[in-house]
Amino acid sequence: MIGADGEDVAASIAFTAVVGVLVVLGLPFLPALPHMSGIQYGVLAGLTVYAVPQVLAATAPVGTIAVQLGTLIKLIRVLMLGPVEVGVTEERKSVG
């Protein structure tokens, strides 16, 4: 429990949504600058974009391999949330 009021929660959700849209719109222009391959871009998008649908939207203009790798990496990140949380909780119990 963090003790945030409803206004703080709403502001954080709105901020996350706005930043997500900006990333989805801006990220597809990035591969042209450092000459990134579809594989490199897919990995970058999968590691940095907030939500799975946003990863799909951000990688679609770059190509199929970017979509596939970005989605795979994002889904692995989502699947790791549970095990990481259990590990952090167990670590906190053993320390404190």
N, C-alpha and C positions, 0 to 999 in steps of 0.2 A: 504494500500500500504506500503510495507516494503522497497522498493527501492533497491532490490537485482538485480544484473546484471545476465545475462544468465548463466555465468560460476558458480555463486553461486547456482542458482536454479538447474543446472545440477548436481552439487556436492551433494546437499541435496537429490535429487532423487536417485542418485547412492548409497549414504550412506544408505538410507532407504531400498533400494532393497537388498543390501548386508547383512544388519543386519536382515532383514526379512528372508532371506534364512538360515542364521546361526541359527535363532530361530526355524525355521521349522525343521531343521536337528537335533538340540540339545535338544529341549524341550521334545520329546518323551522318552528320557532317564531319565528324571527327576522323574517320578512316582516311579521308583524302589528305589530311595534313601530314601525318607521319607515315603514309603509305602502308596502312595496316591491312593485313589479309583478313578474309572472312573469319578464319579461325581465331585470330588475335582479337578481332572486334567482338565476336561471340563470347569469348572468355571475359573480356572487359565488361560487356553489357550484363552478362550473367552475374558478375561479381559486384556491380555497382548499382544496378537499377533495382528499385524498391519492390515491385510486385511482378508476378509472372505475366499478366497481360501487358504490362508496360515493357517487359523484356521482349515479348513478341512484337509489339508495335515498334520498338526501337531497332530491332534487328531485321525486320522484314525488308526495308529498303536496301539492305546491304547484300542479302542473298540467303540461300537455303542453308548453307553450312553455318552461317552466323546465327540463324534462327534455331537450328538444332542444337548447337553448342551452348548458346545463351540460355535456352530453355533447360537443357540438361544441367548446367551449372547452377542455375537459379533453383531448380527443384532439389538438387543435392543440398544447397544451402538451407532450404525450407525443411528438408528431412533431418538435417543436423540440429535443428533448434531443440528438439526434445532431448537427445543425448547430451548436448552441451549444457542445457539447463539442469539435468540430473547431476552431471559432473560438478557444476558450480555449486549446487545445493549441497551435495555431499562434502565438497571441500569446505564450505562454510560451516557445516556441522562439525567437521573434524578440527577446524581451527578455533572456533568459538564455542 
